[in-house]
Amino acid sequence: MKQAPTSPDSNGNCPGGSEKDPITGQCISTCSDGKYFNGLSCECPNGQIEDDNGKCINMEDFKIDNNLTNPCAKDIFTQLEIEMIKKDLLQKLMFPNKNIKLTFSEEILKLFNDSKIFKLSIQNNNSLDNNVNASTNGASITLNDSYLRNATQLSITRTIIHEIVHAYLNLRYNNYMSLDKGIDFKNKMEDFAKDNGYKPNGTPTEKNRFQHEFMGQFVSAIAISLANWDVKYGTGGIKIKDSSGDNILDWTYYKNLAYGGLYYNDSNNKQIETDTFISLVPNLNDRNKIKNILMNEQDGNHSSKGTECN
């Protein structure tokens, strides 16, 4: 709230943090954007903080909101947050001169966590169609209750990471001026759309397709994020035997799950393979195997490898 005008003192001077209005002769505050003068400078009131544009906003406006009520999904999202926070604190407090690497999903969560403008929120409800596992509007993620009933922890984690990437792309494309190197990223997205005939500003179906086509560039990054979570919080790591008979992490399984984002829903809400998926996995039998892996984890059946939600 802007401070009310005051009268000049007996010498015609205005107090600190204010100046004389040439029309009314009253002393008006030199502080703007919701700030007040604290005796030395302009600052935001208690409970508010200055955003990247110098305006005062409520502190809760830039926190990550975990509004999930499904216990399994809530725990998974919290675990993804914890890894980001732990590594960030490790970087700042214990190893300030070392580069503590975050996974792709952790980098995105950190972007939202550090932002004074944008807030990521996640919830679950039954508002989505039965064949839609999740949806993201801006930076607001919704998981479908019907999907959460049967999906393995591995499937839910993959879906959450996928939706986090949607939130990331939404902000990178629509709010590029407020994000580091945003204009370069938006140009990259638009060049991709132009070169391939996609419409990022078209109908909802065209927008949905564009993002899922563009997401092919992040398959490996999503797979790394998924494997990192699973080793620490899920199965302990899905293993296969190498040529020497030793157990090694089954990287291919995590990458197959990461391909799950390379579908889009057409105007009839039918799931269609993206051109990017076909390009990355040209063999139809291989794509069908990937689809079966995704369905196994989604349904939590006997062929799934992820841990069940209790």
C-alpha positions in Angstrom: 0.0 0.0 0.0 1.3 3.4 -1.0 2.1 5.7 1.9 -0.3 8.6 2.4 1.0 12.2 1.5 2.2 14.3 4.4 2.8 18.0 4.9 6.3 19.5 4.7 7.9 20.6 8.0 8.1 24.3 9.1 11.0 24.8 6.8 9.2 23.4 3.8 11.3 20.2 3.7 10.0 16.7 3.2 11.2 13.8 5.4 13.5 11.1 4.1 12.0 8.8 1.5 9.6 11.4 0.2 9.6 14.4 -2.1 7.4 17.5 -2.6 4.6 17.1 -5.2 4.9 20.2 -7.4 1.1 20.4 -7.8 -0.2 19.8 -4.3 2.8 20.8 -2.3 2.4 17.6 -0.2 5.2 15.2 0.5 4.8 12.0 -1.4 6.8 8.8 -1.1 9.6 8.1 -3.4 9.1 4.4 -2.8 7.0 2.5 -5.4 5.7 -1.0 -6.3 4.4 -1.6 -2.7 7.6 -0.6 -0.9 7.9 1.7 2.1 10.8 3.8 3.5 12.5 2.2 6.5 14.6 5.2 7.4 17.4 4.2 5.0 15.9 2.8 1.8 12.7 1.5 0.3 11.8 -2.1 1.2 8.9 -4.5 1.0 6.6 -5.0 4.0 6.9 -8.1 6.2 5.8 -11.3 4.5 6.7 -9.9 1.0 9.8 -10.0 -1.1 11.0 -8.1 -4.1 10.6 -9.9 -7.4 12.9 -9.8 -10.4 11.1 -6.6 -11.7 11.4 -4.8 -8.3 7.8 -5.3 -7.2 6.7 -6.6 -3.9 5.0 -10.0 -3.9 3.8 -12.4 -1.2 6.5 -14.9 -0.3 4.1 -17.8 -0.9 3.7 -16.7 -4.5 7.0 -18.2 -5.4 7.2 -21.4 -3.4 6.7 -24.8 -4.9 3.2 -26.0 -3.8 2.9 -29.8 -3.2 -0.9 -30.1 -2.9 -1.0 -33.8 -3.6 -3.3 -35.8 -1.4 -2.4 -39.2 -2.8 0.3 -40.4 -0.3 2.4 -42.3 -2.9 2.5 -39.4 -5.4 3.1 -36.8 -2.6 6.1 -38.8 -1.3 7.6 -39.1 -4.7 7.3 -35.4 -5.5 8.8 -34.6 -2.0 11.7 -36.9 -2.7 12.4 -35.1 -6.0 12.3 -31.8 -4.1 14.6 -33.2 -1.4 17.3 -34.2 -3.8 17.2 -30.7 -5.4 17.4 -29.0 -2.0 20.1 -31.3 -0.6 22.4 -30.8 -3.6 21.7 -27.1 -3.6 22.7 -26.8 0.1 25.7 -29.0 -0.5 26.8 -26.6 -3.3 26.3 -23.5 -1.2 27.5 -24.5 2.2 30.0 -27.4 1.9 31.4 -27.2 -1.6 31.0 -23.6 -2.9 33.9 -24.1 -5.3 32.7 -27.3 -6.8 30.0 -27.9 -9.3 27.4 -30.2 -7.6 25.4 -31.5 -10.6 21.7 -31.6 -10.5 19.6 -34.0 -12.7 17.4 -32.4 -15.3 14.3 -32.6 -13.2 16.2 -31.2 -10.2 17.4 -28.3 -12.3 13.8 -27.4 -13.3 12.6 -27.6 -9.7 15.5 -25.4 -8.7 14.4 -22.9 -11.3 11.0 -22.6 -9.8 12.3 -22.8 -6.2 14.6 -19.9 -6.8 12.2 -17.8 -8.9 10.6 -14.8 -7.2 7.9 -14.7 -9.9 6.8 -18.2 -11.0 5.3 -20.9 -8.8 5.0 -24.6 -9.6 2.1 -26.4 -8.1 1.0 -30.0 -8.2 -2.3 -31.6 -7.2 -4.4 -34.7 -7.9 -8.1 -35.1 -8.5 -10.7 -36.8 -10.8 -11.2 -33.9 -13.2 -9.3 -35.4 -16.1 -10.6 -37.9 -18.7 -9.9 -41.5 -17.8 -7.3 -41.9 -20.6 -5.4 -38.8 -19.5 -2.8 -39.6 -16.8 -1.9 -36.0 -16.1 -2.2 -32.4 -17.4 -0.2 -29.2 -17.0 -1.7 -25.7 -17.4 1.1 -23.1 -17.2 3.0 -24.3 -14.1 0.1 -26.1 -12.5 0.2 -29.9 -12.7 -2.7 -32.2 -12.2 -2.4 -35.9 -11.8 -5.4 -38.2 -12.5 -6.7 -40.1 -9.5 -7.7 -43.0 -11.7 -4.2 -43.3 -13.0 -2.7 -43.2 -9.5 -4.8 -46.1 -8.3 -2.8 -48.7 -10.2 0.4 -47.2 -11.5 3.8 -48.2 -10.0 6.0 -45.7 -8.3 8.3 -45.7 -11.3 5.5 -44.8 -13.6 4.2 -42.0 -11.3 7.8 -40.6 -11.1 8.1 -40.7 -14.9 4.8 -38.9 -15.3 5.7 -36.2 -12.7 9.0 -35.6 -14.4 7.3 -35.4 -17.7 4.8 -32.8 -16.4 7.5 -30.8 -14.8 9.2 -30.5 -18.2 5.8 -29.3 -19.6 5.7 -26.6 -16.9 9.3 -25.7 -17.8 8.6 -25.4 -21.5 5.4 -23.4 -20.8 7.4 -20.8 -18.9 10.4 -20.8 -21.2 8.2 -20.1 -24.2 5.6 -17.7 -22.7 7.7 -15.8 -20.2 11.1 -15.9 -21.8 12.0 -12.3 -20.8 11.9 -13.2 -17.1 14.1 -16.3 -17.4 17.9 -16.6 -17.8 18.8 -16.9 -21.5 15.0 -17.1 -22.2 15.0 -15.4 -25.6 17.6 -17.9 -27.0 15.5 -20.8 -25.8 12.3 -19.4 -27.2 14.0 -18.8 -30.6 15.3 -22.4 -30.5 11.7 -23.7 -29.9 10.3 -21.5 -32.7 13.0 -22.6 -35.1 12.2 -26.2 -34.3 8.5 -25.5 -34.9 9.2 -23.7 -38.2 11.6 -26.3 -39.5 9.1 -29.1 -38.8 5.8 -27.4 -39.6 4.4 -27.4 -36.0 2.3 -24.6 -34.5 3.2 -23.6 -30.9 0.6 -20.9 -31.0 -2.1 -22.9 -32.7 -5.1 -24.9 -31.4 -4.8 -26.7 -28.1 -4.1 -29.9 -30.0 -1.4 -28.2 -32.1 0.2 -26.7 -29.0 0.1 -30.1 -27.2 1.7 -31.8 -30.2 4.4 -29.2 -30.5 5.6 -29.6 -26.9 5.6 -33.4 -27.2 7.6 -33.3 -30.5 10.1 -30.9 -28.9 10.4 -33.1 -25.8 12.3 -35.6 -27.8 15.4 -33.6 -27.1 15.1 -34.4 -23.3 14.7 -38.2 -23.5 18.1 -39.0 -22.1 17.9 -36.2 -19.5 14.5 -37.5 -18.3 15.8 -41.1 -18.2 18.8 -40.0 -16.0 16.4 -38.2 -13.6 14.2 -41.3 -13.4 17.1 -43.7 -12.8 18.6 -41.4 -10.2 15.3 -41.4 -8.3 14.7 -45.1 -8.6 18.2 -46.1 -7.3 17.7 -44.0 -4.2 14.0 -44.2 -3.5 12.4 -46.9 -5.7 13.6 -50.4 -6.6 17.3 -49.7 -5.8 17.9 -49.8 -9.5 16.6 -52.2 -12.2 19.5 -54.4 -13.1 20.6 -56.7 -16.0 23.6 -58.9 -16.5 26.5 -57.7 -18.6 28.7 -59.9 -20.7 30.8 -60.8 -17.7 27.7 -61.9 -15.7 27.8 -58.8 -13.4 24.7 -56.8 -12.5 24.6 -53.4 -14.1 21.9 -50.7 -14.3 19.4 -51.4 -17.0 19.7 -48.0 -18.7 17.6 -49.1 -21.7 14.6 -49.7 -19.4 14.7 -46.2 -18.0 15.2 -44.7 -21.5 12.2 -46.7 -22.8 10.1 -45.2 -20.0 11.4 -41.7 -20.9 10.0 -42.2 -24.4 6.5 -42.1 -22.8 6.3 -38.4 -23.3 6.5 -38.7 -27.1 2.8 -39.1 -27.7 0.2 -36.4 -28.2 -3.7 -36.4 -28.1 -5.5 -35.5 -31.3 -8.8 -33.5 -31.4 -10.6 -36.8 -30.6 -8.4 -37.3 -27.5 -6.8 -40.3 -29.2 -3.1 -40.9 -28.4 -0.8 -40.5 -31.4 2.9 -41.2 -31.8 4.9 -38.1 -32.5 7.2 -37.7 -35.5 10.1 -37.4 -33.1 9.3 -40.8 -31.5 9.2 -42.4 -34.9 12.5 -40.7 -35.9 14.2 -41.8 -32.7 12.8 -45.3 -32.7 12.1 -46.1 -36.4 11.3 -49.8 -35.9 7.6 -50.3 -35.2 8.2 -53.5 -33.2 10.6 -51.6 -30.9 8.0 -48.8 -30.4 5.4 -51.4 -29.6 7.7 -52.9 -27.0 8.2 -49.5 -25.4 4.4 -48.9 -25.4 3.9 -52.3 -23.6 6.6 -51.4 -21.0 4.8 -48.1 -20.4 1.4 -49.8 -20.1 2.8 -52.4 -17.7 4.1 -49.8 -15.3 0.9 -47.7 -15.7 -1.3 -50.7 -14.9 1.0 -52.1 -12.2 0.6 -55.6 -13.6 2.8 -58.7 -13.1 5.2 -57.6 -16.0 6.0 -54.2 -14.4 9.4 -53.8 -12.7 8.6 -50.7 -10.6 7.7 -50.8 -6.9 4.0 -50.9 -6.1 2.4 -48.0 -4.2 1.3 -49.1 -0.7 
